[in-house]
Amino acid sequence: MSPTIAVSPDVTTHINVLTVEPGNQTKLVELLREHTERVVTTLPGWISTSMAVSHDRRRVLIYSQWRDPASIQAMQSHPQMRSFFPRIAALAAFDSITCDMTYTRHA
């Protein structure tokens, strides 16, 4: 499956918005990318992860797709994830939501 925004019961979306000091945005993105490659991609239920950075360098958005909410809960409680969260918290404040897509329109 590739990262596609679609209304589907087969995909659960998890969105993180991280707020960071502009000087730390690049460091944060590299840390997130490395951890995604080493850990997140190996977890059951993972489909895709995409990141976007704001032009003001103050926010990083992580858009992840998972098979179901249980996969997200398992990811969040995984030991390698639990030990990683303090490293992120040292660089950024973050908020996250788990959601289902209800509307999308493509050209």
Wavefront OBJ file of the C-alpha trace (Angstrom):
o trace
v 0.000 0.000 0.000
v 1.293 3.470 -0.793
v 0.461 6.626 1.138
v -2.868 7.692 -0.278
v -5.442 9.839 1.402
v -8.686 7.931 0.952
v -11.875 7.291 2.831
v -11.420 3.617 3.718
v -12.134 1.335 6.663
v -8.815 -0.416 5.908
v -6.648 2.515 7.042
v -6.464 4.469 10.283
v -4.640 7.795 10.200
v -2.416 9.099 12.980
v -1.329 12.742 12.809
v 1.315 14.360 14.999
v 1.962 18.091 15.042
v 5.295 18.935 16.663
v 6.148 22.512 17.600
v 9.858 23.229 17.629
v 12.263 26.165 17.808
v 13.253 27.041 14.215
v 16.907 26.223 14.855
v 15.994 22.671 15.900
v 13.657 21.768 13.049
v 16.300 20.077 10.877
v 17.672 18.106 13.844
v 14.151 17.014 14.793
v 13.312 15.874 11.257
v 16.524 13.858 10.996
v 15.863 12.221 14.365
v 12.297 11.376 13.340
v 13.387 10.063 9.938
v 16.077 7.841 11.434
v 13.705 6.414 14.043
v 11.007 5.853 11.432
v 13.446 3.904 9.247
v 14.895 1.839 12.107
v 11.824 1.178 14.252
v 8.440 2.407 13.021
v 8.636 0.669 9.641
v 9.168 -2.672 11.387
v 6.070 -2.505 13.583
v 2.994 -4.602 12.794
v 0.219 -2.664 11.096
v 2.401 0.173 9.781
v 1.551 1.283 6.224
v 3.260 4.620 5.611
v 4.746 7.728 7.173
v 5.028 11.151 5.567
v 6.485 14.319 7.081
v 5.929 17.959 6.242
v 7.732 21.002 7.607
v 6.243 24.464 7.947
v 7.802 27.359 6.082
v 8.333 29.222 9.363
v 10.399 26.212 10.602
v 8.297 26.011 13.786
v 6.254 22.897 13.062
v 6.696 19.385 11.762
v 3.668 17.350 10.748
v 3.806 13.553 10.699
v 1.045 11.829 8.745
v 1.082 8.072 9.389
v -1.191 5.365 8.120
v -1.841 2.179 10.076
v -4.070 -0.849 9.606
v -6.221 -0.076 12.632
v -6.317 1.808 15.954
v -4.930 -1.241 17.787
v -1.745 -1.039 15.678
v -1.303 2.588 16.737
v -1.833 1.723 20.394
v 0.696 -1.115 20.118
v 3.199 1.254 18.480
v 2.774 3.825 21.242
v 3.400 1.240 23.956
v 6.298 -0.498 22.178
v 9.486 -0.283 24.322
v 11.566 1.282 21.540
v 8.911 3.945 21.040
v 8.517 4.618 24.767
v 12.258 5.170 25.100
v 12.249 7.467 22.043
v 9.499 9.849 23.210
v 11.709 11.710 25.744
v 14.203 12.501 22.970
v 11.425 14.126 20.959
v 10.008 15.920 24.014
v 13.444 17.471 24.597
v 13.210 19.172 21.187
v 9.515 19.769 20.625
v 6.054 19.916 22.089
v 3.623 17.654 20.304
v -0.016 16.865 19.909
v -1.453 13.846 18.164
v -4.780 12.526 16.961
v -5.938 9.204 15.610
v -8.670 9.558 13.049
v -10.549 8.112 10.112
v -10.740 10.028 6.871
v -14.310 11.138 6.182
v -13.865 13.182 3.029
v -11.278 13.561 0.301
v -11.370 14.799 -3.258
v -8.658 14.345 -5.862
v -8.185 16.000 -9.233
l 1 2 3 4 5 6 7 8 9 10 11 12 13 14 15 16 17 18 19 20 21 22 23 24 25 26 27 28 29 30 31 32 33 34 35 36 37 38 39 40 41 42 43 44 45 46 47 48 49 50 51 52 53 54 55 56 57 58 59 60 61 62 63 64 65 66 67 68 69 70 71 72 73 74 75 76 77 78 79 80 81 82 83 84 85 86 87 88 89 90 91 92 93 94 95 96 97 98 99 100 101 102 103 104 105 106 107
